[in-house]
Structure formats: C-alpha cells, structure tokens
Amino acid sequence: MATATPDLPDEVLEDIFIRLDDASDLARASTVCASFHRVVSARRFLRRVRSHHAPPVLGFLYGNTSPGFLPASDPRGAAPAGRALARAADFAFSFLPGRTTRRWRVRDARDGRVLLSQWSVILADLVVADPLHRRYVQIPRIPHLLVTSLADFYMHTFEPFLDPASDKEKEEEETLPFRVICNVLSESKVATFVFSSVTGEWRGVTSFSFRSYGAIRHPGSLLRHYASRCFYWTHDSWNYLLVLDTREMKFSIAGLPPNSHGRRRAIFYAGEDMLCLLTLAKQKLELHWKTLGDSGFGVEEWQHDKTIPLPDCYRYTILDAAEGYLLLRGAPRLLSSYANSSQQVPESQYFTLELKTMVAEKLCSSDQTVCHAGAHLYASFPPSLSLPSI
C-alpha cells in the first residue's frame, strides 16, 4: 500500500526541505511524490538551496591537454551524484564551436560553469560552458586598444579565471551573471582585465608592479587561490603573496611565514575574519592563520595552529583548493619498483580535505596523473537539482 504524503502548503514544505543537511537527501525527497517534486524543482526554491547550502564536491575536472572529468567514487560520499553527473554532462565539451579543429584547455570551474581557452594562444579565444546543460557563451577577445596599453612590458603569461558569484547573486538572480578576469603577467608586473556577462564587454581595471619584491622568472608557475572576495597568488621561489581584492580591484603584496618557503601552499577563508594557510612538506600539512583587518589583509603575523600528519604510503601533491575543500593527489611511493615488472602500476588516489573541519576523505582513484595546474574541483548539486548556469 502506498504511503500517504502530508497535505502541507508549499511554503511549509520549502521550510522543511531547506533544513535537510545533504543535497542527496533533497534529491531523494523530490522522488517521493509529485507535490514534493514540484516544490523541490521550482526555480525559486533551488535559488534558496543554492544560497543556503554549499554544493557537494562531485569530482574534479582535468585538462591541460584534453578535457576530462573524474567523478567521486567513494561510496560513503557523493559517489551516486558524481556518477549521475558524469553520465548526464558532456565533460569532453564536444558541443563547443570548432571542437574538431581546436584544442580547448580547462582554465577554471566555479558555480557550475567551466572556463576554457583555445590551446597555445597568448590572448586566446575563451568560452564559458555549462557541461551539464551543454550551453556555452563565446567570450570576445580583449580589444586591441586595451592590449596596446601593455606595450611597456613584455607579456609572458595569459591567465583567465572566473570571479565567483556573491551570496546575494546566488539568492536573487534567476541566472547568475558571471565575470571573467584575465591577468597578463610579466616577470615583475601584472595587468588585469574584466569581462562582464551583463555588459558583454571587457574593460581594463588595474596594473601593478611587484619589481621591488623580486622578479618571478616563470610567472606561469604562479598558483592562484581564492578566499573571501580576494585572489591570492603564490610561487615556490617567492615568499610573498600577490593579492587582488575584487571589491576594489586593487593589488597588494603580503608576506608569508618564513618556514613556508619552497613548499606547496593553499590559501582559504575559515570564517570569522580568519585567513588560513596550509603548506605541504615531508608527509605533513602545516596550518597557519591570521586575522583579516578592516583594511583587508591585516598587519599581524601569521600564527602556527597545528600539524596534520599524512599517511606515509603516498607522495602527496596539492592540486586545488576551492569550494571549501583541498584536493590532494596521493601517488604510490615505490613506482620505480614497477618499472621493470609485469605488475600493474598502482593507481593514484585523490583525496578531499574539508577545510573547516580538517576531515579528509577519499574522492576517487585513477590511473590519470593530474598535475596541479590542470585540476579544478567541481562542486554542484545532483543533476536533478541543478539549474542551468548559463
């Protein structure tokens, strides 16, 4: 006998459903009956969900050469939603223009969108794509007049990335507007341009010289981090942070703890005006923090908080830090013993570390060896709860 569902007003059902802790619970609730599905699938309610709950990590994109996606496979986590996403979405991006003749490179992923650029072109063609709904927006090239304003320094690196949507935009907008930020870097200077989906135009916003803090020989090796409306760049050979405050679109330089030099790093926001730094070295993560002052980065010194040991059976690499998680690759330590052996080489293990709780979970395994510049965490709701992002 079918179980009767309570006859409650939609507003009451919304208030009940919004309190569910897990997006998978919400997806299951939507299958109970037609009235539940109507409430859960309504755009107004999904906008509330998007603003009140962080979407789960369903896998990660890779693509320094050919784009691909590794879904979550750990049965304790988001594996069912990750597999459903992998089946429903086109992470080969076969729907993009000229796909058979162009090579597209994944540059960033946020808010269900993926930013790609044409391969091996300095001021490349850019596309913002929604792989789940197979939609895309072709971004015009930066106008020639803006580019010629950079004639006073030689361009080494073209770095496009997405500016995350604000909480207000997530709650109020029918379809989230998006902004593409593009840095053009030399060894000692950066110029920044911004494209808005609202205006459909690029504008030059700022330039900044960091020559007095030392040149960066390979600016393409700068690693980008995002926390609390600011972007941060680190470099293995440089013990400073290059900081871009997106509220004022101004750059600044900040110091790092002396003992973090030469280590892989991740920057994240831990709430309550606390900025955190994770460094990786010798099978352990070191956590530092400092308070963000009213004027931005703050003037106090970094404080060491704790040491987080990692299992000794892998060699670890920080691949990405986004959506409240750190993505780590664990490669088997004794790969050389398999070089002249008929045994199958063990797969790399990929882990997420929830940055607020410092709880690590296995995300997936794969024979794909993904480098730190080519991995992008993909957080979204299950396909049945995902609105088009473009």
Contacts in CASP RR format, 6 or more apart in sequence:
PFRMAT RR
TARGET T0000
AUTHOR 0000-0000-0000
METHOD contacts of the structure
MODEL  1
MATATPDLPDEVLEDIFIRLDDASDLARASTVCASFHRVVSARRFLRRVR
SHHAPPVLGFLYGNTSPGFLPASDPRGAAPAGRALARAADFAFSFLPGRT
TRRWRVRDARDGRVLLSQWSVILADLVVADPLHRRYVQIPRIPHLLVTSL
ADFYMHTFEPFLDPASDKEKEEEETLPFRVICNVLSESKVATFVFSSVTG
EWRGVTSFSFRSYGAIRHPGSLLRHYASRCFYWTHDSWNYLLVLDTREMK
FSIAGLPPNSHGRRRAIFYAGEDMLCLLTLAKQKLELHWKTLGDSGFGVE
EWQHDKTIPLPDCYRYTILDAAEGYLLLRGAPRLLSSYANSSQQVPESQY
FTLELKTMVAEKLCSSDQTVCHAGAHLYASFPPSLSLPSI
5 32 0 8 1.000
5 33 0 8 1.000
5 35 0 8 1.000
5 36 0 8 1.000
8 16 0 8 1.000
10 38 0 8 1.000
10 39 0 8 1.000
13 35 0 8 1.000
13 36 0 8 1.000
13 39 0 8 1.000
14 39 0 8 1.000
14 45 0 8 1.000
14 48 0 8 1.000
17 26 0 8 1.000
17 29 0 8 1.000
17 39 0 8 1.000
17 40 0 8 1.000
17 45 0 8 1.000
18 45 0 8 1.000
18 48 0 8 1.000
18 49 0 8 1.000
18 52 0 8 1.000
20 26 0 8 1.000
20 29 0 8 1.000
22 56 0 8 1.000
23 49 0 8 1.000
23 53 0 8 1.000
23 55 0 8 1.000
23 56 0 8 1.000
23 81 0 8 1.000
23 381 0 8 1.000
23 382 0 8 1.000
23 385 0 8 1.000
24 56 0 8 1.000
24 78 0 8 1.000
24 80 0 8 1.000
24 81 0 8 1.000
24 382 0 8 1.000
26 40 0 8 1.000
26 49 0 8 1.000
26 381 0 8 1.000
26 385 0 8 1.000
27 40 0 8 1.000
27 81 0 8 1.000
27 381 0 8 1.000
27 382 0 8 1.000
27 384 0 8 1.000
27 385 0 8 1.000
29 36 0 8 1.000
29 40 0 8 1.000
30 36 0 8 1.000
30 37 0 8 1.000
30 40 0 8 1.000
30 41 0 8 1.000
30 384 0 8 1.000
30 385 0 8 1.000
31 37 0 8 1.000
39 45 0 8 1.000
40 46 0 8 1.000
40 385 0 8 1.000
41 384 0 8 1.000
41 385 0 8 1.000
43 174 0 8 1.000
43 387 0 8 1.000
46 381 0 8 1.000
46 385 0 8 1.000
46 387 0 8 1.000
47 170 0 8 1.000
47 171 0 8 1.000
47 172 0 8 1.000
47 173 0 8 1.000
47 174 0 8 1.000
47 387 0 8 1.000
48 171 0 8 1.000
49 381 0 8 1.000
49 385 0 8 1.000
50 170 0 8 1.000
50 171 0 8 1.000
50 381 0 8 1.000
50 387 0 8 1.000
51 167 0 8 1.000
51 170 0 8 1.000
51 171 0 8 1.000
54 323 0 8 1.000
54 324 0 8 1.000
54 379 0 8 1.000
55 323 0 8 1.000
55 379 0 8 1.000
55 380 0 8 1.000
55 381 0 8 1.000
56 77 0 8 1.000
56 78 0 8 1.000
56 81 0 8 1.000
56 379 0 8 1.000
56 380 0 8 1.000
56 381 0 8 1.000
57 72 0 8 1.000
57 78 0 8 1.000
57 323 0 8 1.000
57 325 0 8 1.000
57 352 0 8 1.000
57 363 0 8 1.000
57 377 0 8 1.000
57 378 0 8 1.000
57 379 0 8 1.000
58 71 0 8 1.000
58 72 0 8 1.000
58 78 0 8 1.000
58 81 0 8 1.000
58 82 0 8 1.000
58 85 0 8 1.000
58 378 0 8 1.000
58 379 0 8 1.000
58 380 0 8 1.000
58 382 0 8 1.000
59 69 0 8 1.000
59 70 0 8 1.000
59 71 0 8 1.000
59 72 0 8 1.000
59 78 0 8 1.000
59 82 0 8 1.000
59 85 0 8 1.000
59 363 0 8 1.000
59 364 0 8 1.000
59 377 0 8 1.000
59 378 0 8 1.000
60 69 0 8 1.000
60 70 0 8 1.000
60 319 0 8 1.000
60 320 0 8 1.000
60 327 0 8 1.000
60 350 0 8 1.000
60 363 0 8 1.000
60 370 0 8 1.000
60 375 0 8 1.000
60 376 0 8 1.000
60 377 0 8 1.000
60 378 0 8 1.000
61 67 0 8 1.000
61 68 0 8 1.000
61 69 0 8 1.000
61 91 0 8 1.000
61 106 0 8 1.000
61 109 0 8 1.000
61 114 0 8 1.000
61 375 0 8 1.000
61 376 0 8 1.000
61 378 0 8 1.000
62 68 0 8 1.000
62 69 0 8 1.000
62 70 0 8 1.000
62 106 0 8 1.000
62 368 0 8 1.000
62 370 0 8 1.000
62 374 0 8 1.000
62 375 0 8 1.000
62 376 0 8 1.000
63 105 0 8 1.000
63 106 0 8 1.000
63 374 0 8 1.000
64 105 0 8 1.000
64 106 0 8 1.000
64 371 0 8 1.000
64 373 0 8 1.000
64 374 0 8 1.000
65 103 0 8 1.000
65 105 0 8 1.000
65 119 0 8 1.000
66 92 0 8 1.000
66 103 0 8 1.000
67 91 0 8 1.000
67 92 0 8 1.000
67 93 0 8 1.000
67 104 0 8 1.000
67 105 0 8 1.000
67 106 0 8 1.000
67 116 0 8 1.000
68 91 0 8 1.000
68 92 0 8 1.000
68 106 0 8 1.000
69 85 0 8 1.000
69 86 0 8 1.000
69 89 0 8 1.000
69 91 0 8 1.000
69 131 0 8 1.000
69 378 0 8 1.000
70 350 0 8 1.000
70 363 0 8 1.000
70 364 0 8 1.000
70 366 0 8 1.000
70 368 0 8 1.000
70 370 0 8 1.000
71 79 0 8 1.000
71 82 0 8 1.000
71 83 0 8 1.000
71 85 0 8 1.000
71 86 0 8 1.000
71 364 0 8 1.000
72 78 0 8 1.000
72 79 0 8 1.000
72 81 0 8 1.000
72 82 0 8 1.000
72 363 0 8 1.000
72 364 0 8 1.000
73 79 0 8 1.000
73 83 0 8 1.000
73 363 0 8 1.000
73 364 0 8 1.000
73 365 0 8 1.000
74 361 0 8 1.000
74 362 0 8 1.000
74 363 0 8 1.000
74 364 0 8 1.000
76 361 0 8 1.000
77 361 0 8 1.000
80 382 0 8 1.000
81 381 0 8 1.000
81 382 0 8 1.000
81 383 0 8 1.000
82 382 0 8 1.000
84 382 0 8 1.000
84 383 0 8 1.000
84 384 0 8 1.000
85 132 0 8 1.000
85 378 0 8 1.000
85 380 0 8 1.000
85 382 0 8 1.000
85 383 0 8 1.000
88 132 0 8 1.000
88 383 0 8 1.000
89 131 0 8 1.000
89 132 0 8 1.000
89 383 0 8 1.000
90 131 0 8 1.000
90 134 0 8 1.000
91 131 0 8 1.000
93 99 0 8 1.000
93 104 0 8 1.000
93 114 0 8 1.000
93 116 0 8 1.000
93 129 0 8 1.000
93 131 0 8 1.000
95 129 0 8 1.000
95 134 0 8 1.000
95 136 0 8 1.000
96 102 0 8 1.000
96 104 0 8 1.000
96 116 0 8 1.000
96 127 0 8 1.000
96 129 0 8 1.000
96 136 0 8 1.000
97 127 0 8 1.000
97 136 0 8 1.000
97 138 0 8 1.000
102 118 0 8 1.000
102 119 0 8 1.000
102 125 0 8 1.000
103 118 0 8 1.000
103 119 0 8 1.000
103 120 0 8 1.000
104 116 0 8 1.000
104 117 0 8 1.000
104 118 0 8 1.000
104 119 0 8 1.000
104 127 0 8 1.000
105 116 0 8 1.000
105 117 0 8 1.000
105 118 0 8 1.000
105 119 0 8 1.000
106 114 0 8 1.000
106 115 0 8 1.000
106 116 0 8 1.000
106 374 0 8 1.000
106 376 0 8 1.000
107 115 0 8 1.000
107 116 0 8 1.000
107 117 0 8 1.000
107 126 0 8 1.000
107 160 0 8 1.000
107 161 0 8 1.000
108 114 0 8 1.000
108 115 0 8 1.000
108 160 0 8 1.000
108 161 0 8 1.000
108 162 0 8 1.000
108 376 0 8 1.000
109 115 0 8 1.000
109 162 0 8 1.000
109 322 0 8 1.000
109 376 0 8 1.000
109 377 0 8 1.000
109 378 0 8 1.000
110 162 0 8 1.000
110 164 0 8 1.000
110 165 0 8 1.000
110 322 0 8 1.000
111 162 0 8 1.000
111 164 0 8 1.000
111 165 0 8 1.000
111 170 0 8 1.000
111 176 0 8 1.000
111 178 0 8 1.000
111 389 0 8 1.000
112 130 0 8 1.000
112 132 0 8 1.000
112 378 0 8 1.000
112 379 0 8 1.000
112 380 0 8 1.000
112 386 0 8 1.000
112 389 0 8 1.000
113 128 0 8 1.000
113 129 0 8 1.000
113 130 0 8 1.000
113 162 0 8 1.000
113 178 0 8 1.000
113 389 0 8 1.000
113 390 0 8 1.000
114 128 0 8 1.000
114 129 0 8 1.000
114 130 0 8 1.000
114 131 0 8 1.000
114 376 0 8 1.000
115 126 0 8 1.000
115 127 0 8 1.000
115 128 0 8 1.000
115 129 0 8 1.000
115 160 0 8 1.000
115 161 0 8 1.000
115 162 0 8 1.000
115 180 0 8 1.000
116 126 0 8 1.000
116 127 0 8 1.000
116 129 0 8 1.000
117 124 0 8 1.000
117 125 0 8 1.000
117 126 0 8 1.000
117 127 0 8 1.000
117 158 0 8 1.000
117 160 0 8 1.000
118 124 0 8 1.000
118 125 0 8 1.000
118 126 0 8 1.000
122 155 0 8 1.000
122 158 0 8 1.000
123 141 0 8 1.000
123 142 0 8 1.000
123 147 0 8 1.000
123 158 0 8 1.000
123 184 0 8 1.000
124 158 0 8 1.000
124 160 0 8 1.000
125 138 0 8 1.000
125 139 0 8 1.000
125 141 0 8 1.000
126 138 0 8 1.000
126 139 0 8 1.000
126 160 0 8 1.000
126 180 0 8 1.000
126 195 0 8 1.000
127 136 0 8 1.000
127 137 0 8 1.000
127 138 0 8 1.000
127 139 0 8 1.000
128 136 0 8 1.000
128 137 0 8 1.000
128 139 0 8 1.000
128 162 0 8 1.000
128 178 0 8 1.000
128 180 0 8 1.000
128 197 0 8 1.000
128 390 0 8 1.000
129 135 0 8 1.000
129 136 0 8 1.000
129 137 0 8 1.000
129 390 0 8 1.000
130 136 0 8 1.000
130 388 0 8 1.000
130 389 0 8 1.000
130 390 0 8 1.000
132 380 0 8 1.000
132 383 0 8 1.000
132 386 0 8 1.000
132 388 0 8 1.000
132 389 0 8 1.000
133 386 0 8 1.000
133 388 0 8 1.000
133 389 0 8 1.000
133 390 0 8 1.000
135 388 0 8 1.000
135 389 0 8 1.000
135 390 0 8 1.000
136 390 0 8 1.000
137 197 0 8 1.000
137 390 0 8 1.000
139 180 0 8 1.000
139 195 0 8 1.000
140 195 0 8 1.000
140 200 0 8 1.000
140 201 0 8 1.000
140 202 0 8 1.000
142 182 0 8 1.000
142 193 0 8 1.000
142 202 0 8 1.000
143 202 0 8 1.000
146 193 0 8 1.000
146 202 0 8 1.000
146 203 0 8 1.000
146 204 0 8 1.000
149 191 0 8 1.000
149 204 0 8 1.000
150 184 0 8 1.000
150 191 0 8 1.000
150 207 0 8 1.000
153 186 0 8 1.000
153 188 0 8 1.000
153 189 0 8 1.000
154 186 0 8 1.000
155 184 0 8 1.000
155 185 0 8 1.000
155 186 0 8 1.000
156 185 0 8 1.000
156 186 0 8 1.000
156 187 0 8 1.000
156 218 0 8 1.000
156 219 0 8 1.000
156 220 0 8 1.000
157 183 0 8 1.000
157 184 0 8 1.000
157 185 0 8 1.000
157 219 0 8 1.000
157 220 0 8 1.000
157 222 0 8 1.000
158 182 0 8 1.000
158 183 0 8 1.000
158 184 0 8 1.000
159 182 0 8 1.000
159 183 0 8 1.000
159 184 0 8 1.000
159 185 0 8 1.000
159 220 0 8 1.000
159 222 0 8 1.000
159 224 0 8 1.000
160 180 0 8 1.000
160 181 0 8 1.000
160 182 0 8 1.000
160 183 0 8 1.000
161 180 0 8 1.000
161 181 0 8 1.000
161 182 0 8 1.000
161 183 0 8 1.000
161 224 0 8 1.000
161 231 0 8 1.000
162 178 0 8 1.000
162 179 0 8 1.000
162 180 0 8 1.000
162 181 0 8 1.000
163 178 0 8 1.000
163 179 0 8 1.000
163 180 0 8 1.000
163 181 0 8 1.000
163 194 0 8 1.000
163 246 0 8 1.000
164 226 0 8 1.000
165 173 0 8 1.000
165 176 0 8 1.000
165 177 0 8 1.000
165 178 0 8 1.000
166 229 0 8 1.000
169 176 0 8 1.000
169 177 0 8 1.000
170 176 0 8 1.000
175 387 0 8 1.000
175 388 0 8 1.000
175 389 0 8 1.000
175 390 0 8 1.000
176 389 0 8 1.000
177 196 0 8 1.000
177 197 0 8 1.000
177 198 0 8 1.000
178 197 0 8 1.000
178 390 0 8 1.000
179 194 0 8 1.000
179 195 0 8 1.000
179 196 0 8 1.000
179 197 0 8 1.000
180 194 0 8 1.000
180 195 0 8 1.000
181 192 0 8 1.000
181 193 0 8 1.000
181 194 0 8 1.000
181 195 0 8 1.000
181 231 0 8 1.000
181 246 0 8 1.000
182 192 0 8 1.000
182 193 0 8 1.000
182 194 0 8 1.000
182 195 0 8 1.000
182 202 0 8 1.000
183 190 0 8 1.000
183 191 0 8 1.000
183 192 0 8 1.000
184 190 0 8 1.000
184 191 0 8 1.000
184 192 0 8 1.000
184 193 0 8 1.000
185 219 0 8 1.000
185 220 0 8 1.000
185 222 0 8 1.000
186 219 0 8 1.000
187 215 0 8 1.000
187 216 0 8 1.000
187 217 0 8 1.000
187 219 0 8 1.000
188 209 0 8 1.000
188 210 0 8 1.000
188 211 0 8 1.000
188 214 0 8 1.000
188 215 0 8 1.000
188 216 0 8 1.000
189 207 0 8 1.000
189 208 0 8 1.000
189 209 0 8 1.000
189 210 0 8 1.000
189 211 0 8 1.000
190 207 0 8 1.000
190 208 0 8 1.000
190 210 0 8 1.000
190 242 0 8 1.000
190 251 0 8 1.000
191 204 0 8 1.000
191 206 0 8 1.000
191 207 0 8 1.000
192 204 0 8 1.000
192 205 0 8 1.000
192 206 0 8 1.000
192 207 0 8 1.000
192 244 0 8 1.000
192 249 0 8 1.000
192 251 0 8 1.000
193 202 0 8 1.000
193 203 0 8 1.000
193 204 0 8 1.000
193 205 0 8 1.000
194 202 0 8 1.000
194 203 0 8 1.000
194 204 0 8 1.000
194 205 0 8 1.000
194 249 0 8 1.000
195 201 0 8 1.000
195 202 0 8 1.000
196 203 0 8 1.000
205 249 0 8 1.000
206 249 0 8 1.000
206 250 0 8 1.000
206 251 0 8 1.000
208 251 0 8 1.000
210 216 0 8 1.000
210 240 0 8 1.000
210 242 0 8 1.000
210 251 0 8 1.000
210 253 0 8 1.000
213 238 0 8 1.000
213 240 0 8 1.000
213 253 0 8 1.000
214 238 0 8 1.000
216 222 0 8 1.000
216 235 0 8 1.000
216 237 0 8 1.000
216 238 0 8 1.000
217 237 0 8 1.000
221 235 0 8 1.000
221 236 0 8 1.000
222 233 0 8 1.000
222 234 0 8 1.000
222 235 0 8 1.000
222 242 0 8 1.000
223 233 0 8 1.000
223 234 0 8 1.000
223 235 0 8 1.000
223 265 0 8 1.000
223 372 0 8 1.000
223 373 0 8 1.000
224 231 0 8 1.000
224 232 0 8 1.000
224 233 0 8 1.000
225 231 0 8 1.000
225 232 0 8 1.000
225 233 0 8 1.000
225 234 0 8 1.000
225 265 0 8 1.000
225 266 0 8 1.000
225 267 0 8 1.000
225 268 0 8 1.000
225 321 0 8 1.000
226 232 0 8 1.000
226 267 0 8 1.000
226 322 0 8 1.000
227 267 0 8 1.000
227 268 0 8 1.000
227 269 0 8 1.000
227 275 0 8 1.000
228 269 0 8 1.000
228 271 0 8 1.000
228 275 0 8 1.000
228 292 0 8 1.000
229 245 0 8 1.000
229 246 0 8 1.000
229 247 0 8 1.000
230 243 0 8 1.000
230 244 0 8 1.000
230 245 0 8 1.000
230 246 0 8 1.000
230 296 0 8 1.000
230 297 0 8 1.000
231 243 0 8 1.000
231 244 0 8 1.000
231 246 0 8 1.000
232 241 0 8 1.000
232 242 0 8 1.000
232 243 0 8 1.000
232 244 0 8 1.000
232 267 0 8 1.000
233 241 0 8 1.000
233 242 0 8 1.000
233 243 0 8 1.000
234 241 0 8 1.000
234 256 0 8 1.000
234 265 0 8 1.000
234 267 0 8 1.000
236 262 0 8 1.000
236 263 0 8 1.000
236 264 0 8 1.000
237 262 0 8 1.000
239 255 0 8 1.000
239 256 0 8 1.000
239 258 0 8 1.000
239 260 0 8 1.000
239 261 0 8 1.000
240 253 0 8 1.000
240 254 0 8 1.000
240 255 0 8 1.000
240 256 0 8 1.000
241 253 0 8 1.000
241 254 0 8 1.000
241 255 0 8 1.000
241 256 0 8 1.000
241 267 0 8 1.000
242 251 0 8 1.000
242 253 0 8 1.000
243 251 0 8 1.000
243 252 0 8 1.000
243 253 0 8 1.000
243 254 0 8 1.000
243 297 0 8 1.000
244 250 0 8 1.000
244 251 0 8 1.000
245 252 0 8 1.000
245 296 0 8 1.000
252 297 0 8 1.000
254 297 0 8 1.000
256 265 0 8 1.000
256 277 0 8 1.000
256 302 0 8 1.000
257 277 0 8 1.000
257 279 0 8 1.000
257 288 0 8 1.000
257 302 0 8 1.000
257 304 0 8 1.000
259 279 0 8 1.000
259 286 0 8 1.000
260 277 0 8 1.000
260 279 0 8 1.000
260 286 0 8 1.000
260 288 0 8 1.000
263 279 0 8 1.000
263 280 0 8 1.000
263 281 0 8 1.000
264 279 0 8 1.000
264 280 0 8 1.000
264 281 0 8 1.000
264 317 0 8 1.000
264 318 0 8 1.000
264 372 0 8 1.000
265 277 0 8 1.000
265 278 0 8 1.000
265 279 0 8 1.000
265 280 0 8 1.000
265 318 0 8 1.000
266 277 0 8 1.000
266 278 0 8 1.000
266 318 0 8 1.000
266 321 0 8 1.000
266 326 0 8 1.000
267 275 0 8 1.000
267 276 0 8 1.000
267 277 0 8 1.000
267 321 0 8 1.000
268 275 0 8 1.000
268 276 0 8 1.000
268 278 0 8 1.000
268 321 0 8 1.000
268 324 0 8 1.000
268 326 0 8 1.000
268 355 0 8 1.000
269 275 0 8 1.000
269 276 0 8 1.000
270 276 0 8 1.000
270 289 0 8 1.000
270 355 0 8 1.000
270 356 0 8 1.000
273 291 0 8 1.000
273 292 0 8 1.000
273 293 0 8 1.000
274 289 0 8 1.000
274 290 0 8 1.000
274 291 0 8 1.000
274 292 0 8 1.000
275 289 0 8 1.000
275 290 0 8 1.000
275 291 0 8 1.000
275 292 0 8 1.000
275 297 0 8 1.000
276 287 0 8 1.000
276 288 0 8 1.000
276 289 0 8 1.000
276 305 0 8 1.000
276 355 0 8 1.000
277 287 0 8 1.000
277 288 0 8 1.000
277 289 0 8 1.000
277 302 0 8 1.000
278 285 0 8 1.000
278 286 0 8 1.000
278 287 0 8 1.000
278 288 0 8 1.000
278 318 0 8 1.000
278 321 0 8 1.000
278 326 0 8 1.000
279 285 0 8 1.000
279 286 0 8 1.000
279 288 0 8 1.000
280 316 0 8 1.000
280 317 0 8 1.000
280 318 0 8 1.000
283 309 0 8 1.000
283 310 0 8 1.000
283 311 0 8 1.000
283 312 0 8 1.000
283 316 0 8 1.000
284 307 0 8 1.000
284 308 0 8 1.000
284 309 0 8 1.000
284 310 0 8 1.000
285 307 0 8 1.000
285 308 0 8 1.000
285 310 0 8 1.000
285 353 0 8 1.000
286 304 0 8 1.000
286 306 0 8 1.000
286 307 0 8 1.000
286 308 0 8 1.000
287 304 0 8 1.000
287 305 0 8 1.000
287 306 0 8 1.000
287 307 0 8 1.000
287 308 0 8 1.000
287 358 0 8 1.000
288 302 0 8 1.000
288 303 0 8 1.000
288 304 0 8 1.000
288 305 0 8 1.000
289 302 0 8 1.000
289 303 0 8 1.000
289 305 0 8 1.000
290 298 0 8 1.000
290 300 0 8 1.000
290 301 0 8 1.000
290 302 0 8 1.000
290 303 0 8 1.000
291 298 0 8 1.000
291 300 0 8 1.000
292 298 0 8 1.000
293 299 0 8 1.000
306 358 0 8 1.000
308 358 0 8 1.000
310 316 0 8 1.000
312 333 0 8 1.000
313 332 0 8 1.000
313 333 0 8 1.000
314 330 0 8 1.000
314 331 0 8 1.000
314 332 0 8 1.000
314 333 0 8 1.000
314 349 0 8 1.000
315 330 0 8 1.000
315 331 0 8 1.000
315 332 0 8 1.000
315 333 0 8 1.000
316 328 0 8 1.000
316 329 0 8 1.000
316 330 0 8 1.000
316 331 0 8 1.000
317 328 0 8 1.000
317 329 0 8 1.000
317 330 0 8 1.000
317 331 0 8 1.000
317 372 0 8 1.000
318 326 0 8 1.000
318 327 0 8 1.000
318 328 0 8 1.000
318 372 0 8 1.000
319 327 0 8 1.000
319 328 0 8 1.000
319 329 0 8 1.000
319 350 0 8 1.000
319 370 0 8 1.000
319 371 0 8 1.000
319 372 0 8 1.000
319 374 0 8 1.000
319 375 0 8 1.000
320 326 0 8 1.000
320 327 0 8 1.000
320 372 0 8 1.000
320 375 0 8 1.000
320 376 0 8 1.000
320 377 0 8 1.000
321 327 0 8 1.000
321 355 0 8 1.000
322 376 0 8 1.000
322 377 0 8 1.000
322 379 0 8 1.000
323 377 0 8 1.000
323 379 0 8 1.000
324 354 0 8 1.000
324 355 0 8 1.000
324 356 0 8 1.000
325 352 0 8 1.000
325 353 0 8 1.000
325 354 0 8 1.000
325 355 0 8 1.000
325 377 0 8 1.000
325 379 0 8 1.000
326 352 0 8 1.000
326 353 0 8 1.000
326 355 0 8 1.000
327 350 0 8 1.000
327 351 0 8 1.000
327 352 0 8 1.000
327 363 0 8 1.000
327 375 0 8 1.000
327 377 0 8 1.000
328 350 0 8 1.000
328 351 0 8 1.000
328 352 0 8 1.000
328 353 0 8 1.000
328 360 0 8 1.000
329 348 0 8 1.000
329 349 0 8 1.000
329 350 0 8 1.000
329 351 0 8 1.000
329 369 0 8 1.000
329 370 0 8 1.000
329 375 0 8 1.000
330 348 0 8 1.000
330 349 0 8 1.000
330 350 0 8 1.000
330 351 0 8 1.000
331 348 0 8 1.000
331 369 0 8 1.000
332 345 0 8 1.000
332 346 0 8 1.000
332 348 0 8 1.000
335 345 0 8 1.000
338 344 0 8 1.000
338 345 0 8 1.000
338 346 0 8 1.000
345 367 0 8 1.000
347 365 0 8 1.000
347 366 0 8 1.000
347 367 0 8 1.000
348 365 0 8 1.000
348 366 0 8 1.000
348 367 0 8 1.000
348 368 0 8 1.000
348 369 0 8 1.000
348 370 0 8 1.000
349 362 0 8 1.000
349 365 0 8 1.000
350 362 0 8 1.000
350 363 0 8 1.000
350 364 0 8 1.000
350 365 0 8 1.000
350 366 0 8 1.000
350 370 0 8 1.000
351 360 0 8 1.000
351 361 0 8 1.000
351 362 0 8 1.000
351 363 0 8 1.000
352 360 0 8 1.000
352 361 0 8 1.000
352 363 0 8 1.000
352 377 0 8 1.000
353 359 0 8 1.000
353 360 0 8 1.000
354 360 0 8 1.000
354 361 0 8 1.000
380 386 0 8 1.000
END
